[in-house]
Amino acid sequence: MAHPVEEGSGAPSFRPLWRLMPYLWPKGRPDLRFRVIVSIVFLILATGFTSVSPLIYGWTVDQLKTPANVAIGTVMSLIVAYMVSRILLQAFAQLRDGVFAKVQYHAMREVAVETFAHVHTLSMRFHLERKTGGLSRVIERGTKGIDTLLSFALFSIFPTILLLVFYSAILLVELNVSVALSTIAMVVAYTWFTFAITRWRIAFRREMNQNDTDANTKAVDSLLNFETVKYFNNEKHETRRYDVSMEKYVNASIQSDISLYILNTGQAAIMALGLGAVMALTAWGIAHGQFSIGLFVAGNAILIQLYQPLNLLGTVYREITQGLVDMEAMFRLLNQPREVQDKPGAKPLAVSGGEIRFEDVVFSYDPERIVLKGISFTVPAGKTVAIVGPSGAGKSTISRILYRFYDIKSGRVTIDGQDIRDVTQESLRSVIGIVPQDTVLFNDTVKYNIAYGRIGANEADIKEAARLAQIDKFIVELPMGYDAMVGERGLKLSGG
């Protein structure tokens, strides 16, 4: 069964946002919780100074309407107050971002590490069916999605809502209900239009992601097997496959860009209508002696100042929905169930002699094809048993069952009389050594690869292991000896 971890379907779910909350309010981290509270306080202060600055600007204009009677001291005080409010709104916004940064990046790190660790606990079946390039891209995009969501959602949408509340109250008190309602109506229309168009654009984003993942998977797969590609002279074939995926990605990107142009034009039209309505109502009020010219200027400044976060709202909502799509895929991966799990209360394997026994073992990778049909054999402690047979007979399957990469359908596998399903997987695998039939090397030093079987081994142990494997003379002849890099999958070394 395939594991659809790359992309979801339909509208983005807000479940990932709730899944993220424990990482933003982590248990046992009062320092991070304190930072969250301080960030919220700074956010409110920044929004408050943002909302009051247009009002101070309007009062300053009122002081200047009759040049012969200008109270220069009052004007200068208002100008200083305006400057201070502009400085403080920026200062508190920067303080908010700086204080919250540690919380944000801690959450990103925790989710990414937890997902990476979880992927390593998934079954052999999952990893045989997955695509390396696509899987790494899911984690990469999901981590970036968390960064996007926290940056935009917490410090763009919430301040914009708070700003609208403050501005509506100011317009209601200083002007009248009509002006306040016109502003609210403009914001509601703007928001509805933005959300509606952006939801339409989600399909293009998903298609872009799928084709981006597909192209990346093909590229990684081809580059990992570049030697095989060259053996069969298939460079052009691999390039064509990659080009097909990139063409689909480009087509989806073009559609996404066109829909963005529609979004931006519509937003500008709604904002212009709202601004015109408020200016007309305020001008009518001035003509009838209800408002001062300063309030006309303040109302206009409020709408222009509100336009900035609202204009960003289109980008913000788009980025948030994209972030949710990407996070949804990563959390789906994080929720992928483990096929092979330790039993509750499983104990460590206790090895006395090391006798291995297969008792009437039945196993199949899928229901249609049974690989092992009631196989039984014993490997006495200290003895060697060779299993031979044609390709596909189940030789590798036996070792995978012994490692408990899969659980059997029926029968028993025991080590010194202990069923391997009753002990912890970690203790089971820690006492078994294996030489894989494929060359398996990490793109690191020779020293690192030798020590991989026992993390933390000292240099003397590493050299002794190399001597026993009769490769020590070969290693010392390398330009950098034990510090020589082996290349990806060990391709810098001889295959032998």
N, C-alpha and C positions, 0 to 999 in steps of 0.2 A: 504494500500500500504506500502510495506517495505521501510525502509530508509537505503540505503547502505552506512553507514558512516564509516564502519570499513576499507574497502580496495577499491582501485581503480582498474583499469585494463589498460593493455598496458604499454608503456614506461612512466617513471615518467615525469610529466609536470613541466616546470620551472615557471608556473604561481605563485606557492606559494612564489618563490623568489621575484617576483615583488610585491606580496601582503605584503611581509615583509618589503619592503623599507621604507614606511612611519613610521614604528616603529623604524627604524635605523636613520631616519632623522626627528625626531618628531617636530611637530609644537609647538611653545611656550617653547621650551627647548634649548635655545642657548648654555647652558653649555654642553649638550650632542652633539650638532652639532660641537662645538669646539673640543670636544674629538675625533670625527670622523676625522676631518681635521688633528689634531696632530698625530693620529694613522697612517694615510696615509703617512705623512712626515717621521715618524719613520720607516715605512715599506720600503720606498724608500732608506733611509740612511742605514738601515740594509742590504738591497740587494746590495747596492753599495759597502759597505765594504766587503761583501761576495765575490763579483765578482773580486775585486782587489787583494785579498790576494794570489791567486795562481800565479798571475803575479809577485808580490813581491818575492814569493818563487823562481820563475824561475830566476829572476835577481840575487838573492843571489847565486844560483848554478853557474851562469855565472861568478861571481866574484871569485869562488873557482876552476875554471877549470884548472888554472895554479898555483899550490901551491907556486912556487918561486916568483910570482908577486902579491900575495894576498894583497889587500888594506884592512887591518884589520878594519880600521875606517869605511870604506864604508860598509863592511860586517856587522859590528855590528849595523850600522844605519839601514840597511835593515832588520836585524833580529828584531830590536826594532819595526820598522814599521810593520813588519809581525805580531808581538805579539799584537801591538795596534789594527791592523785591525781585528784580531780574537776576541779581547776583545770587540771592538766597535760593531761588527756585532751581537754578543750575547746580549750586553747591549741594543742596540736599538730594537732588537727583543723582549726582555723582557719588555722594556718600552712601546712598541707598544701594547703588550698583556695587560699590566697593565692599560694603559689609556683607551683601548677599552672595558675592562671588564664591566664597569658600563653601557655602551651603550648596550652591548650584553645581560646582565641580565635584564636590563630594558625592552628590546624588548621581551624577554622570558616571563617576568611577565605580561606585557600588553596583549600579545596574549592569554596566559593561562587564565587570569582573564576575558578577553572579551569573550572567548569561554565558560567558566564556566557560566558567567552571561547570555550569549545567550541561553545556554541549558535550563536555568530556565525559559526563556520566551517562549520556544516552547510549542506547544499545548499538551493537555492531550492525544490526539491520538498518537502523536510521542512517548511520554513517556510510554504509554501502550504497544507499539510495540518494544521499544528498549530493549537492554540487558545491565543491569547495569555494569557487569564486563567488557564487550566489550567496552562500552562507556567510562568508566574511563580509560581503557587501551589506547584508541585512543587519549585522551587528554594527557596522560602521555607520550606516544611515540611521539606525535606531538611536545610537549614542548622540549623533548630531541632532536628531529630532528632539531629544531631551533638552539639549542646549537651546535650540530654537524655541521650544515651548516655554521654557522658564524665562528666557529673555523677553519674549514678546507677550506672553499671556499675563505674567505677573506685573510687568513694568510698562505695558502699553494699553492693554484692554482695561484693566482695573483702574489705572489713573484716568483714562478717558471717561469711564463711567462716573468716577468721582468728580472729574472736572465738569461734566454735564450737569451734575446735581448742584455744584457750587454756582455755575454760571446761570442756571435756571432760577436759583434763589435770588441772585443779584438782579437779573432782568425783571423778575416778579416784583421785587421791592423797589428798585430804582425806576423801572419803566412801567409796564402793565402786563396783564395776563395774555393779551394778544401777542405781544412780542415774545414772551416766554414760550407760549404754545407753538408759535411759528418756528422757533429754534428747535424745540423738542420734535416737532413734526418733520423738520428737515433732517435731524439726526436719525429718526426712526426710518424715514424713507431711504436715506443714505445707507444705513446699516442693513436694511432688508435687501436692497439692490445688491450690495456687496456680497452678502451671504448667499443670495440666490445665484449670482453669476459664478461665485467661487465654487459652490457645490457642483455646478455644471462643469467646471474646469477640473474637478477631482478625477474624472474618468481619464482625462488626458495625462494627469500626473501618474495615475496607476499604470497606464500603458507605457509611459516614459520609464517608470521604475522597472517594469517587467522586461522591457527591451534593453535597458541599461544593465540589468542583472544578467540577461541572456548573453549580451555582448561580452561582459566581463568574465562570465563563466567560460565562454568559448576561448577568450584570450588567455586566461590562466591555464586552462586545459591544454591548449596548443603550445604555450610556452614551456609548461612543465614537461611536455613530451616532444620538445623541439628536435631531439636527436632522431626520434622515430619519423617525424615529419620530413627530415632531410633524407633519411634512409629511402623513403618511398617517393621523394621528389614531389611532395604535396604542398609546397609553400603557397602556390596559387590557389589551391583548393581551400586551405585554411583561411587565406585572405578573403576569398569570396564568402565563406561562411560568416566571417566577422563583419564583412560589408553589408550582408543582408540584415543582420541584427542592427547595425548602426543606421541603415536606411530607415528601418521601422522606428528607431529612436528619434531620428531627425524629423520624420513625418509627424510623430506625436508632439514633438517640441514646437513645430510650426503651428499646429492647431492650438497648442497651449498659448503661444505668443499672440495669435489672432484674438483669442478669447480675452487675453489681458488688455488688448487695445480697446475692446468693447467695454470692459470693466472700467478702465481709466476715463474714457469719454463720458460714460453714464454718471460716474461719480462727480466729475467736474460740472456737469449740467445740473445735477441736484443741488450741489453746493452753491452754484451761481443763483439758482432760483430762491434758495433759502436766504442767501445774503441780500438779494434784491427785495424780498418780502420784508425782512427786518428793517432795512434802510427806508423803505417806503412807509412803513408803520411809524417809525421814529420821526421821519420828516413830517408826516401828517401831524404827529403830536407836537412838534415844534411850532408848526404853522398855527396850531390852536392853543398855543401857550401852555401845553402840558409838560413838555420836556425842555431842557436846556441843550444848547449846541454840544456841550461837553458830553451829555448822555448819548447824543447821536454818534459822536466819535467813539465813546466807550463801547456802545452796542456794536458798532462796526468792528472795533478792535477785538471784542469778545468773539464774534463770528469768525474773524480771520485767525485768531489764536486757536479757536476750536477746530478750524479747518485743518490745522497741521496734524494733530493726532488722528482726526477722522480720515485724512488723506492717507496716513500711515496705516489706518485700520484695514484698508484693502490689502496691503502687503502683509500686515500682521495676521489677518484671518487666513489669507492664502498660506502663509508660512506655518501657521498653527495647524491648519488642516493637513498640510503636507507632513508636518512633524508628527501628527497623530497617526497618519497612515504608516509612516516609517516606524514609529514606536509600537504600533499595533502588531506589525510583523515581528519585531524583536520580542515583544512580550508573548506572542504566540509561540515563538521558539523557546522562550523561558518556561512556558507552560506545557511544553511537549512532554508527555509522560514517559517515565523510564520503563522500558519493557522488562528489564532484569533488575530486581530489587532485593536487598537483604530482607530476610524474615525479621519480624519484630523480635528483639532479644537474641539475634544471631550472635554466636560466640566466635572468637578467633579459632582458626584451624590449628590443631595441635599435632605436629608431625613427629612421630616416633621412629618409624622406619622409612616410610614413603611408598607403601604398597598402593597401587592404583587398580581399581576394579570397575569395569563397566558391566552392569547386570541387566540384560535384556533391554537395552536402550533403543528407543524409537524416537526418531527426530526428522523433521521436515522444515524447510525454509518457507514453504507454502503448502496448503492442503492438497494441491494437485500432485505434488511430487515428494514422496517419502525418500529421504536420503539414506537413513540408517533404519533397518528393519529388524529390530530385536537383536542387536549385536551384543555379544558378551565376551569378555577376555579379562585376563589379569596380568599386570606387570608387577612381578615380585620386587620387593625392596632391593636395590642394588643391582638389578638386572636390566638388560637392554632388549627391547622388543622393536622390531622393524615392521611397519605396516606398508604394504605395497599394493598397487592396483592401478588401473587405468585412470586417466583424467576424469574427474567428476564422480569418482567412486566414494568419496567422503573422507579422504585422508586428512585434509586440512580441517574438515568439519570436526573430526575427533579432537584435535588440539583446541579448537575454538570452544567446544563443549567443556573440555577439561578446564579451560580458563573461565568458563561460565560467561562467555560472550552471548550465549543463547541458553535458554532453558529447554530441557528435553520434554517430549510429549508424555513419555512413560518410561519406567525403568529407574535405575539408580546409577550414579557415578560416585564412588567413594574413594577417599584417601585415608589409609589406616583406619578403615571402618566408618569414617565420618562422611555422611552425605554432603556433597559440596553445596547443596541448596540450603543446608542448615548452618553454614559458617559464613563469615563476612567475606565479601569479594576481595577486599583489600588484603586480608590475611592470606587468602587463597593464592592470589597472584604474586604476593611478595615472596613465596617459597618456590615458585616455578621459574626456571630459566628457559629461554627459547632463542633459537637462531632462526629467524624468519627465512622463508624461501625467496623472498624478494629483498633486494638491497634497501635497507631502511637507515638513512642517515639524515641528521639535521644539518641545516646550513650553518654550521658553527665549526669550532676547531676539532681536530682529531681527539684532543684531550677531553673535550666536552662529551663527544660521542661515546668514548670508552667508559667515562664515568656515569653515563646516563643510566646504566643498570644499577648503580648504587650512588645516588645523589649524595655529594659531600665526601666522596672518596678522596684521600690525599694523593699527592703526586707519586709516592712510592707504590701505592696500591695500583695506580693507573699503569705505571710502567711494568709492574709485575704481571698484570692482566695481559698487557701487550706481549710480554715475553712468552707467557704460557700459550698465547694464540699464535706465536711465531710470526708476529708482524712488527716486532720492535726494530729489527734491522731496516725494514722498509721505511718505517716512520722517521728514524734518525737521518735517513738520506734525503728527506723532504727539505726544501729550502728553509722552512720555519719549524721543522720537527713536529713536536706535539702541538704547537700553536698554529699549525697550517690549517687554513680553512678548507673544508671538504667540498664546498659548493652545494647548490640545491640538490637534494637527494644523493649527494656524494659524487656528482658527475665529474668533479675535478680529479677524482681518484680512478685507478684502474677498476674495472668491473669485477675482476677476479679477487 
